Amino acid sequence: MALDSGPGYRVKNHLLGKALTSRRLGKEKLSNRTALGVLASDCISSSAYGSEQMLRVLVPAAGVAAFTLLMPVTGAILLVLLLLTLCYSDVVMIYTRAGGSYVVARENFGPDIAQVAAVALLVDYVVTVAVQVSAGTNALISLAHLTGIGWSGMDRFQLPISVLAIAVLAYGNLRGVREAGRLFALPAYLFMAAIGMVIVVAAVRGLAGNLPHADLH
């Protein structure tokens, strides 16, 4: 029996789609808008929980003064992101094929350094998924608490919700580049729009002088 005719292969085709031939791989490219929504989400998603995580570290050490340190730390992080963007803008013009940091490191420093870059990427991906899924699950549970309609018992579902989110992420990526783009681009753009609305509303309320103030006592 051929390997591609067994029940396991048929189940795989049903769930993930048929395997792509070499001729069809060229058609799996994403449009600029879709690619921006998919590839930029890893960078911008930190704005959803980055400030909270910084305050978790700074508040025990500096108390209320941690809030005055938040913007300088954020500025330093933005500076690093700017430098990375400038570097990548040159790299992508030279290394136009797939491979990312691994290919760049291999061609400039050899295979040993390239393996270090590959391991660093794997660790980064695992940590990114773990942190972002945990932060997203916490945000959903906090939203349930804010509704005040008896959803406070959702705390015990944090782990199952996190596992479900990871399963959805894995499934979308296993479906292929185009399928992942369709699945993840829209939420990314909705997130960008939500963050933009937060900034605009905060600016308007700040100019009007009615920003809420926390009670430090």
Backbone bond lengths (Angstrom), bond angles and torsions (degrees), N, CA, C in turn:
res aa  C-N    CA-C-N  psi(-1)  N-CA   C-N-CA  omega(-1)  CA-C   N-CA-C  phi
1 M - - - 1.469 - - 1.525 109.46 -
2 A 1.304 116.31 133.31 1.462 120.48 179.38 1.524 109.95 -68.19
3 L 1.331 113.94 148.68 1.462 119.63 -177.88 1.514 112.02 -62.94
4 D 1.339 116.21 -30.58 1.456 120.11 -175.61 1.517 113.36 -89.04
5 S 1.355 117.55 13.75 1.465 119.52 -179.95 1.523 112.60 -122.28
6 G 1.323 118.38 4.94 1.444 121.45 -179.49 1.507 112.05 -78.13
7 P 1.344 117.02 167.88 1.474 120.12 -179.59 1.522 112.62 -63.84
8 G 1.342 116.70 -36.41 1.456 119.06 179.13 1.518 112.20 -62.31
9 Y 1.331 116.02 -40.23 1.458 120.55 178.85 1.522 111.42 -66.69
10 R 1.341 116.39 -38.12 1.465 119.58 179.11 1.529 110.84 -67.33
11 V 1.337 116.54 -39.69 1.464 119.37 176.56 1.525 110.49 -62.90
12 K 1.330 116.42 -42.44 1.467 120.85 178.15 1.519 110.87 -60.26
13 N 1.340 117.23 -44.47 1.461 120.37 178.52 1.519 111.71 -62.22
14 H 1.331 115.90 -37.75 1.468 119.57 -178.88 1.531 111.12 -67.96
15 L 1.326 116.62 -39.94 1.466 120.23 -176.92 1.526 112.66 -81.47
16 L 1.320 116.33 -42.75 1.466 120.39 -171.56 1.520 113.69 -107.96
17 G 1.318 117.42 -7.30 1.456 119.61 -177.33 1.520 111.10 91.84
18 K 1.307 116.02 162.73 1.466 120.80 -178.69 1.523 110.65 -69.45
19 A 1.325 114.60 148.51 1.467 120.30 177.42 1.519 110.05 -62.45
20 L 1.328 115.45 141.84 1.465 120.72 -177.62 1.520 110.60 -87.57
21 T 1.306 115.69 137.60 1.456 120.42 173.34 1.524 109.49 -80.67
22 S 1.316 115.71 165.17 1.463 119.96 -178.86 1.532 111.64 -60.00
23 R 1.332 116.91 -33.25 1.458 119.59 -179.39 1.518 112.25 -68.05
24 R 1.341 116.24 -30.06 1.467 119.90 -176.92 1.520 113.17 -87.14
25 L 1.334 117.43 -13.22 1.460 119.55 -177.13 1.526 111.68 -62.85
26 G 1.334 116.32 -32.70 1.462 119.42 -179.79 1.515 112.94 -65.77
27 K 1.338 117.49 -22.30 1.457 121.09 -179.79 1.532 112.59 -85.94
28 E 1.330 117.07 -1.25 1.458 120.57 -178.04 1.520 112.80 -87.04
29 K 1.303 117.44 7.86 1.453 120.83 179.66 1.527 110.35 -68.66
30 L 1.332 115.33 147.43 1.460 121.54 179.59 1.520 110.16 -93.50
31 S 1.311 116.14 149.70 1.457 120.08 172.12 1.522 109.12 -69.32
32 N 1.318 116.82 163.68 1.466 120.55 -177.66 1.528 111.37 -60.02
33 R 1.324 117.10 -41.58 1.469 120.19 -178.09 1.526 111.26 -66.77
34 T 1.331 115.85 -43.30 1.458 119.10 179.99 1.521 111.02 -68.04
35 A 1.332 116.23 -42.98 1.468 119.90 179.77 1.522 111.33 -62.23
36 L 1.327 117.38 -37.97 1.462 120.04 178.63 1.522 110.39 -63.41
37 G 1.333 116.68 -43.08 1.456 120.12 179.87 1.511 113.07 -65.18
38 V 1.336 117.43 -34.89 1.461 121.28 -177.80 1.523 111.04 -80.49
39 L 1.331 116.57 -50.43 1.461 120.49 -171.11 1.520 112.81 -80.16
40 A 1.332 117.98 -26.26 1.462 119.63 -178.99 1.519 112.47 -82.56
41 S 1.323 117.10 -14.48 1.462 119.24 -175.42 1.517 112.29 -64.79
42 D 1.330 117.85 -32.24 1.459 120.69 -179.10 1.520 110.95 -63.05
43 C 1.313 116.76 -36.32 1.466 120.54 -178.53 1.522 111.77 -80.30
44 I 1.324 117.43 -47.05 1.466 119.99 -173.08 1.516 112.54 -78.16
45 S 1.342 117.43 -19.31 1.458 118.71 -176.56 1.521 112.21 -65.49
46 S 1.329 117.19 -23.86 1.469 119.67 179.37 1.521 111.90 -62.32
47 S 1.327 117.25 -22.86 1.468 119.43 179.19 1.518 111.63 -68.29
48 A 1.345 117.33 -15.23 1.460 120.57 -179.99 1.520 111.90 -76.87
49 Y 1.324 116.86 -26.51 1.465 119.32 -176.01 1.524 113.10 -139.25
50 G 1.329 118.35 -3.74 1.455 120.99 -176.28 1.515 113.30 -60.54
51 S 1.332 116.47 -46.15 1.473 120.27 -179.28 1.521 111.01 -63.07
52 E 1.322 116.24 -41.56 1.468 120.08 179.42 1.524 111.04 -61.02
53 Q 1.338 116.77 -43.98 1.457 119.92 -178.68 1.532 111.38 -68.36
54 M 1.325 117.40 -34.88 1.464 119.39 176.66 1.524 110.80 -65.09
55 L 1.329 116.02 -41.50 1.465 119.65 -179.82 1.529 111.32 -67.63
56 R 1.323 117.34 -32.05 1.463 119.56 177.53 1.532 111.30 -60.42
57 V 1.326 116.09 -31.19 1.462 120.33 179.28 1.525 111.48 -87.74
58 L 1.337 116.61 -39.39 1.456 120.16 -173.65 1.523 113.37 -78.42
59 V 1.325 118.04 -36.12 1.466 120.14 -175.88 1.527 112.57 -61.63
60 P 1.341 119.85 -46.45 1.470 117.80 177.73 1.528 113.02 -62.53
61 A 1.345 116.90 -27.12 1.465 119.59 -177.46 1.519 112.72 -89.11
62 A 1.336 116.97 -36.95 1.470 119.80 -173.80 1.517 113.25 -119.84
63 G 1.318 119.26 -2.59 1.457 121.34 179.57 1.520 111.33 67.47
64 V 1.319 115.70 -142.18 1.466 121.01 -178.31 1.521 111.40 -63.55
65 A 1.335 116.81 -27.04 1.465 120.16 178.65 1.519 112.32 -61.31
66 A 1.334 117.09 -15.49 1.457 119.71 178.83 1.522 111.57 -60.33
67 F 1.342 117.04 -30.60 1.460 119.70 -179.43 1.524 111.38 -67.55
68 T 1.334 117.44 -28.27 1.469 120.19 176.34 1.524 111.46 -77.13
69 L 1.332 116.55 -21.24 1.471 120.22 178.94 1.521 112.10 -87.05
70 L 1.315 116.83 -13.93 1.458 120.36 -173.63 1.523 112.05 -62.45
71 M 1.318 117.97 -46.82 1.463 120.52 -177.78 1.526 112.78 -67.74
72 P 1.362 119.61 -42.37 1.476 117.62 175.15 1.524 113.41 -59.82
73 V 1.338 117.06 -41.23 1.464 119.71 177.87 1.528 110.23 -64.44
74 T 1.327 116.59 -41.92 1.461 120.53 177.29 1.529 110.79 -61.19
75 G 1.329 116.95 -40.76 1.464 120.84 177.98 1.516 112.17 -61.77
76 A 1.329 117.07 -40.21 1.463 120.49 178.11 1.526 110.86 -64.32
77 I 1.334 116.43 -40.57 1.466 120.21 178.74 1.523 110.61 -65.43
78 L 1.324 117.12 -41.71 1.466 120.43 178.15 1.528 111.56 -63.40
79 L 1.338 116.67 -35.50 1.459 120.13 177.13 1.529 110.80 -63.74
80 V 1.334 116.35 -42.82 1.467 119.97 177.36 1.529 110.71 -62.09
81 L 1.343 116.64 -42.25 1.467 120.21 178.20 1.524 111.35 -63.29
82 L 1.324 116.83 -37.40 1.462 120.04 177.47 1.520 110.97 -63.42
83 L 1.337 116.74 -44.54 1.463 120.21 178.20 1.522 111.40 -62.67
84 L 1.336 116.94 -40.66 1.466 120.43 177.40 1.521 111.38 -63.11
85 T 1.327 116.18 -41.03 1.461 119.84 179.34 1.521 111.20 -62.69
86 L 1.334 116.56 -43.36 1.463 120.42 178.88 1.525 111.12 -63.61
87 C 1.338 116.83 -39.18 1.466 120.21 178.58 1.521 111.31 -66.71
88 Y 1.325 116.33 -45.94 1.462 120.06 -178.54 1.518 111.98 -66.76
89 S 1.328 117.35 -30.38 1.464 119.22 179.21 1.520 111.27 -62.69
90 D 1.343 117.71 -29.70 1.468 120.88 175.50 1.523 111.52 -82.37
91 V 1.343 115.83 -38.46 1.462 119.27 -176.83 1.527 111.47 -64.23
92 V 1.332 117.79 -43.49 1.469 120.10 -175.60 1.519 112.20 -68.18
93 M 1.329 117.48 -20.25 1.457 119.73 176.96 1.528 111.51 -77.55
94 I 1.340 116.98 -23.98 1.464 121.08 -178.23 1.526 110.98 -96.40
95 Y 1.348 115.93 -45.37 1.465 120.88 -178.65 1.523 107.96 -102.32
96 T 1.326 114.84 91.86 1.461 120.15 -173.29 1.523 113.15 -91.10
97 R 1.324 118.59 -7.32 1.463 119.69 -179.60 1.527 109.81 -98.94
98 A 1.319 115.09 171.35 1.463 120.22 -177.62 1.523 111.09 -69.12
99 G 1.318 115.60 158.47 1.456 120.55 177.51 1.508 113.21 135.70
100 G 1.344 116.27 -29.82 1.452 120.85 174.48 1.513 113.62 59.84
101 S 1.333 115.14 -138.41 1.459 121.66 -174.81 1.518 112.21 -61.33
102 Y 1.334 117.23 -32.06 1.465 120.07 -179.50 1.526 111.19 -62.40
103 V 1.329 116.73 -46.38 1.468 120.20 -179.13 1.521 110.71 -65.97
104 V 1.324 116.85 -42.86 1.467 120.76 179.90 1.523 110.10 -60.96
105 A 1.332 116.98 -46.62 1.467 120.38 -179.40 1.527 111.50 -66.56
106 R 1.330 117.86 -39.20 1.465 120.72 -177.97 1.519 111.77 -65.59
107 E 1.325 117.37 -42.35 1.452 120.14 -176.62 1.527 112.53 -76.61
108 N 1.326 117.68 -21.80 1.460 119.95 -178.82 1.526 114.06 -103.37
109 F 1.338 117.66 -28.66 1.462 120.36 -174.70 1.520 114.00 -127.32
110 G 1.328 118.30 -4.41 1.446 120.03 177.63 1.519 112.85 100.45
111 P 1.349 116.91 169.70 1.469 120.79 -174.86 1.526 114.06 -68.02
112 D 1.334 118.07 -30.37 1.473 119.18 -178.74 1.525 111.20 -65.16
113 I 1.317 116.96 -48.29 1.468 120.65 177.82 1.517 110.18 -66.01
114 A 1.340 116.93 -33.30 1.461 120.20 178.83 1.523 110.80 -63.90
115 Q 1.335 117.32 -35.70 1.459 119.65 177.57 1.523 111.42 -66.34
116 V 1.327 116.69 -35.55 1.465 119.84 175.42 1.529 110.27 -62.13
117 A 1.341 115.68 -43.08 1.465 119.76 177.86 1.526 111.15 -63.44
118 A 1.335 117.16 -39.29 1.465 120.52 179.91 1.525 111.13 -65.74
119 V 1.341 116.56 -43.40 1.468 119.88 178.42 1.517 110.64 -63.63
120 A 1.343 116.14 -41.04 1.463 119.67 178.42 1.525 111.38 -60.82
121 L 1.328 116.83 -38.90 1.461 120.51 178.27 1.527 111.18 -66.01
122 L 1.335 116.86 -41.95 1.462 120.05 179.39 1.526 111.12 -62.56
123 V 1.341 116.01 -44.85 1.463 119.58 178.53 1.528 110.26 -63.23
124 D 1.329 115.93 -40.54 1.465 120.20 -179.96 1.521 111.14 -62.51
125 Y 1.333 116.98 -41.85 1.461 120.16 -179.64 1.524 110.97 -64.68
126 V 1.339 116.33 -43.63 1.461 119.78 -179.21 1.524 110.76 -64.25
127 V 1.340 116.74 -45.96 1.467 120.64 -179.48 1.525 110.51 -65.43
128 T 1.336 116.38 -39.52 1.466 119.97 -179.75 1.523 111.14 -61.30
129 V 1.335 116.30 -46.69 1.467 119.50 179.63 1.523 110.27 -63.33
130 A 1.332 116.95 -43.96 1.462 120.38 -177.58 1.526 111.52 -62.05
131 V 1.340 116.27 -48.04 1.465 120.38 -176.21 1.524 110.76 -69.84
132 Q 1.324 116.98 -45.41 1.458 119.52 -176.04 1.524 111.86 -67.99
133 V 1.321 116.92 -40.47 1.466 119.01 178.72 1.525 110.05 -66.02
134 S 1.328 117.61 -42.14 1.471 120.53 179.01 1.521 110.83 -62.54
135 A 1.346 116.42 -44.25 1.460 119.55 179.40 1.527 111.25 -64.76
136 G 1.336 116.68 -40.94 1.457 119.55 178.82 1.520 112.80 -64.91
137 T 1.336 116.10 -40.17 1.462 119.83 178.14 1.524 110.65 -65.04
138 N 1.337 116.61 -42.37 1.461 119.70 177.19 1.526 111.65 -60.89
139 A 1.333 115.95 -38.07 1.462 119.78 179.21 1.529 110.98 -65.22
140 L 1.325 116.65 -41.38 1.468 120.09 178.35 1.524 111.17 -63.87
141 I 1.326 116.48 -42.48 1.464 120.00 179.57 1.527 110.63 -66.63
142 S 1.339 116.96 -39.09 1.466 120.19 177.03 1.521 110.87 -63.20
143 L 1.345 116.30 -39.42 1.465 119.94 177.13 1.519 110.63 -62.89
144 A 1.334 116.77 -39.69 1.467 120.09 177.55 1.522 110.92 -63.32
145 H 1.334 116.98 -38.17 1.462 119.94 177.49 1.530 111.45 -64.20
146 L 1.338 115.71 -38.28 1.467 119.57 -176.78 1.523 112.19 -68.69
147 T 1.327 117.34 -24.45 1.461 118.38 -179.56 1.519 111.48 -65.79
148 G 1.340 117.09 -30.03 1.462 121.05 176.72 1.513 114.75 66.96
149 I 1.321 117.31 27.77 1.470 119.54 -178.45 1.527 110.85 -117.24
150 G 1.334 115.15 33.08 1.454 119.43 174.75 1.505 115.67 86.04
151 W 1.350 118.13 21.38 1.453 121.05 179.51 1.529 112.22 -94.99
152 S 1.326 117.65 12.51 1.461 119.90 -177.61 1.531 112.09 -65.14
153 G 1.324 117.91 -17.39 1.455 120.65 179.66 1.516 113.97 -75.89
154 M 1.323 117.63 1.97 1.463 120.52 -179.36 1.520 112.75 -71.43
155 D 1.337 117.76 -10.38 1.459 119.94 -178.10 1.529 111.63 -55.75
156 R 1.305 116.88 -37.04 1.466 119.48 -176.48 1.524 112.22 -73.25
157 F 1.332 117.11 -9.91 1.459 120.37 179.06 1.526 112.83 -97.59
158 Q 1.325 117.60 10.25 1.458 120.42 -177.33 1.530 111.43 -60.23
159 L 1.319 117.10 -46.56 1.468 120.05 -179.60 1.529 112.23 -65.30
160 P 1.347 119.87 -48.69 1.476 118.04 178.22 1.523 113.22 -60.37
161 I 1.339 117.78 -38.57 1.465 119.85 179.10 1.522 110.28 -64.90
162 S 1.337 116.74 -40.44 1.463 120.35 178.76 1.521 111.10 -63.63
163 V 1.319 116.70 -43.58 1.473 120.57 178.72 1.527 110.34 -63.18
164 L 1.331 117.31 -40.30 1.464 120.83 178.47 1.522 110.85 -63.63
165 A 1.320 117.39 -41.74 1.470 120.72 178.69 1.523 111.03 -62.60
166 I 1.331 117.00 -42.13 1.464 120.32 178.48 1.529 110.72 -65.07
167 A 1.329 116.67 -38.80 1.462 120.15 178.01 1.527 111.12 -62.70
168 V 1.340 117.14 -40.75 1.464 120.39 177.61 1.521 110.88 -64.59
169 L 1.328 117.32 -42.31 1.468 121.12 177.91 1.528 110.93 -61.53
170 A 1.339 116.13 -45.32 1.462 120.09 179.98 1.521 111.12 -63.53
171 Y 1.333 116.41 -43.49 1.460 120.09 -179.23 1.530 111.00 -62.72
172 G 1.329 116.26 -43.93 1.456 119.13 -179.87 1.515 112.29 -61.87
173 N 1.329 117.31 -39.71 1.462 119.98 179.99 1.525 112.06 -72.82
174 L 1.334 117.44 -35.28 1.455 120.09 178.50 1.526 112.14 -69.66
175 R 1.317 117.28 -23.26 1.458 120.12 177.99 1.520 112.12 -69.67
176 G 1.329 117.60 -18.87 1.460 120.55 178.90 1.506 112.27 118.67
177 V 1.335 115.53 170.54 1.463 121.77 -174.23 1.521 111.46 -63.25
178 R 1.319 117.09 -47.50 1.466 119.78 -177.00 1.519 111.40 -67.56
179 E 1.336 116.28 -41.16 1.462 119.20 179.56 1.523 110.71 -66.35
180 A 1.335 117.08 -40.49 1.461 120.40 177.54 1.522 110.79 -63.51
181 G 1.332 116.07 -36.79 1.457 119.30 178.14 1.517 112.24 -62.51
182 R 1.321 115.95 -43.39 1.460 119.86 178.95 1.530 111.46 -65.15
183 L 1.328 116.23 -33.68 1.458 120.52 -175.63 1.523 112.12 -78.35
184 F 1.337 117.34 -37.99 1.465 121.10 -169.85 1.524 114.18 -104.34
185 A 1.325 118.72 -17.15 1.468 119.80 -175.59 1.528 111.32 -67.86
186 L 1.332 117.47 -44.74 1.467 120.23 -177.17 1.532 112.00 -62.43
187 P 1.339 120.20 -48.63 1.471 118.46 176.34 1.520 113.07 -59.01
188 A 1.330 116.79 -34.98 1.467 119.53 179.49 1.527 110.70 -64.14
189 Y 1.332 116.66 -44.01 1.464 119.54 179.50 1.527 111.62 -69.33
190 L 1.336 116.96 -34.69 1.463 119.15 175.65 1.524 110.61 -64.49
191 F 1.326 116.65 -38.00 1.459 120.48 177.16 1.525 110.87 -64.75
192 M 1.331 117.00 -43.44 1.465 120.34 177.56 1.520 110.72 -59.78
193 A 1.328 116.35 -42.86 1.463 120.02 179.51 1.523 110.90 -64.53
194 A 1.342 117.12 -40.51 1.465 120.43 179.81 1.526 111.03 -64.24
195 I 1.329 117.28 -43.91 1.461 120.78 178.35 1.526 110.41 -63.54
196 G 1.338 116.61 -39.55 1.460 119.58 177.11 1.516 111.85 -61.93
197 M 1.339 116.71 -40.76 1.464 120.42 177.95 1.528 111.31 -64.80
198 V 1.342 116.94 -38.68 1.468 120.52 177.81 1.525 110.11 -60.43
199 I 1.329 116.86 -44.90 1.468 120.82 -178.81 1.522 110.90 -65.30
200 V 1.328 116.68 -43.66 1.469 120.20 -178.25 1.529 110.76 -65.59
201 V 1.331 116.57 -46.94 1.465 120.00 -179.90 1.518 110.94 -62.92
202 A 1.333 116.96 -41.62 1.462 119.67 178.61 1.523 111.33 -63.75
203 A 1.337 117.02 -39.58 1.459 119.88 178.89 1.531 111.15 -65.16
204 V 1.326 116.52 -42.92 1.465 120.04 179.56 1.519 110.99 -64.14
205 R 1.325 116.81 -45.52 1.465 120.36 179.42 1.522 111.28 -66.45
206 G 1.331 117.13 -33.62 1.455 119.94 177.46 1.519 111.64 -66.83
207 L 1.324 117.29 -42.21 1.453 121.05 178.22 1.525 111.57 -67.28
208 A 1.343 115.10 -32.22 1.468 119.05 179.19 1.522 112.44 -81.14
209 G 1.326 116.63 -10.52 1.457 120.22 177.97 1.505 115.23 77.38
210 N 1.316 118.75 22.23 1.462 120.72 -179.24 1.522 112.61 -121.83
211 L 1.337 116.18 34.16 1.456 119.02 173.97 1.536 109.13 -69.94
212 P 1.316 117.65 140.57 1.473 119.37 178.29 1.531 110.82 -70.89
213 H 1.318 115.65 147.80 1.464 121.98 -179.99 1.521 109.06 -121.43
214 A 1.343 115.02 133.33 1.456 118.67 178.78 1.532 110.38 -74.71
215 D 1.305 115.34 145.27 1.460 120.91 176.52 1.521 109.05 -84.29
216 L 1.333 117.52 106.93 1.447 122.25 -175.76 1.525 111.77 -72.21
217 H 1.295 118.10 -12.83 1.485 120.81 -178.20 1.530 111.55 -99.00
